[in-house]
């Protein structure tokens, strides 16, 4: 399991399983993409994600936009 403080060695987009308060690296990389904006998010800056939707968000505004868009449905 990997936490936010560990740095992956491989360049490119990572595949991640989002867990409560942590995430698990499924394939190495240095970033993930925001599900709302498409923006690259460096893993060491990743703070917002949805466990139920298994997607990352660039910031609180993107997370709130997805919440409103889905009506909080998983």
C-alpha positions in Angstrom: 0.0 0.0 0.0 1.2 3.5 -0.7 0.4 6.7 1.2 0.6 10.3 0.0 4.1 10.8 1.3 5.7 8.1 -0.8 7.0 9.0 -4.2 6.5 6.6 -7.2 9.5 6.0 -9.4 7.8 5.6 -12.8 6.9 8.7 -14.9 3.4 9.1 -16.4 -0.2 8.6 -15.2 -0.7 6.2 -12.3 -3.6 3.9 -11.7 -4.9 4.2 -8.2 -7.5 2.6 -6.0 -9.0 5.3 -3.7 -9.6 4.2 -0.1 -10.8 6.0 3.0 -8.1 8.6 3.9 -5.5 6.8 1.7 -5.0 5.3 -1.7 -3.3 2.2 -3.2 -1.1 2.4 -6.2 -2.2 -0.2 -8.8 0.4 0.9 -11.5 3.2 3.3 -11.0 3.2 6.9 -12.1 3.6 10.5 -11.0 0.1 11.8 -11.4 -3.6 11.1 -11.8 -6.2 13.1 -13.8 -9.0 15.1 -12.3 -12.4 13.5 -13.2 -14.0 16.9 -13.7 -11.3 19.1 -15.3 -8.9 16.6 -16.8 -6.1 18.4 -15.1 -3.0 16.4 -14.1 -2.7 16.1 -10.3 0.8 15.1 -9.0 0.4 12.3 -6.5 2.2 14.2 -3.8 -0.5 16.9 -4.1 -3.6 14.6 -4.3 -6.0 15.6 -1.6 -9.5 15.1 -3.0 -11.1 11.9 -4.3 -14.3 9.8 -4.2 -14.0 6.3 -2.8 -17.5 5.4 -4.2 -16.8 6.8 -7.7 -13.1 5.9 -7.7 -12.1 9.3 -9.2 -9.7 12.1 -8.2 -10.4 15.8 -8.1 -7.9 18.7 -8.6 -9.4 20.8 -5.8 -12.4 21.3 -3.5 -14.3 23.2 -6.2 -14.0 20.2 -8.6 -15.1 17.8 -5.9 -18.1 20.0 -5.1 -19.0 20.3 -8.8 -19.1 16.5 -9.1 -21.1 16.2 -5.9 -23.7 18.6 -7.3 -23.7 17.0 -10.7 -24.4 13.6 -9.4 -26.7 14.6 -6.6 -24.4 12.7 -4.2 -25.2 9.4 -5.9 -22.4 6.8 -5.9 
